[in-house]
Amino acid sequence: MNATAEYREAVLRPLAALLGNLGTERQEAWSTFIGSAGLEGIVPSSYPDAINLVATFIDPLLDGSVQSGQWDPHSGSWVKSPADPERA
């Protein structure tokens, strides 16, 4: 990801900071989408909550605080891989 951003001369920035109030501004459209897609009960009904879940996953990669590791969906965090000497 970093190599691609460097090649494209792009700056990686945390998703949460970039999206600002999008979650609250687009809640109605999100509700319509999850209803028409049959995703009720599968994805968060709150668009801000959905954005926060994605940001929790991707932002540590974008800001460089996680260089390696595994995503633990139960804790919602990056953890050290068993074979990885670096802490996630």
C-alpha positions in Angstrom: 0.0 0.0 0.0 2.8 2.4 0.9 4.7 1.6 -2.3 1.6 2.2 -4.4 0.9 5.5 -2.7 4.5 6.6 -3.1 4.5 5.6 -6.8 1.3 7.6 -7.3 2.6 10.5 -5.3 -0.4 10.2 -3.0 -0.5 10.9 0.7 -2.1 8.2 2.9 -4.4 9.7 5.5 -6.7 8.1 8.1 -10.1 7.4 6.8 -12.0 8.7 9.8 -10.5 12.1 9.4 -11.3 12.3 5.7 -14.9 11.3 6.0 -15.9 13.8 8.7 -19.7 14.0 8.9 -20.4 11.8 5.9 -22.0 9.1 8.2 -24.7 11.4 9.6 -25.2 13.3 6.3 -25.8 10.0 4.3 -27.6 8.0 6.9 -30.9 8.0 4.9 -29.2 6.7 1.8 -27.4 4.1 3.8 -30.7 2.9 5.4 -32.2 2.7 1.9 -29.2 0.8 0.6 -29.1 -1.9 3.3 -32.8 -2.4 3.0 -32.8 -2.9 -0.7 -29.7 -5.0 -0.6 -31.2 -7.3 2.1 -28.4 -6.5 4.5 -30.4 -5.7 7.7 -28.9 -7.5 10.6 -25.7 -8.2 8.7 -24.2 -4.7 8.6 -24.6 -1.8 11.1 -27.9 0.1 10.6 -26.0 3.2 11.6 -23.8 4.6 8.8 -21.5 6.3 11.3 -21.0 3.0 13.1 -20.3 1.2 9.7 -17.7 3.9 8.9 -16.1 3.6 12.3 -15.8 -0.2 11.9 -14.0 0.2 8.6 -11.8 3.1 10.0 -10.8 0.9 13.0 -9.6 -1.7 10.5 -7.8 0.5 7.9 -6.6 3.6 9.8 -3.8 1.8 11.6 -2.5 0.7 8.2 -2.9 4.2 6.7 -1.2 6.0 9.6 1.6 3.5 9.9 0.9 2.5 13.5 0.5 -1.1 12.3 3.2 -2.5 10.0 2.3 -6.2 10.2 0.1 -8.5 12.2 -3.4 -10.1 11.9 -6.8 -8.6 12.2 -8.8 -10.1 15.0 -12.5 -9.6 14.2 -13.5 -10.6 17.7 -11.6 -7.9 19.4 -11.8 -5.5 16.4 -8.0 -4.8 16.6 -4.7 -5.7 15.0 -2.7 -8.3 16.9 0.8 -9.7 16.6 1.1 -12.7 14.3 2.5 -15.8 16.0 5.5 -15.8 13.6 6.0 -12.0 13.6 8.6 -10.6 16.0 7.2 -7.1 15.6 4.1 -6.1 17.7 1.1 -5.1 15.6 
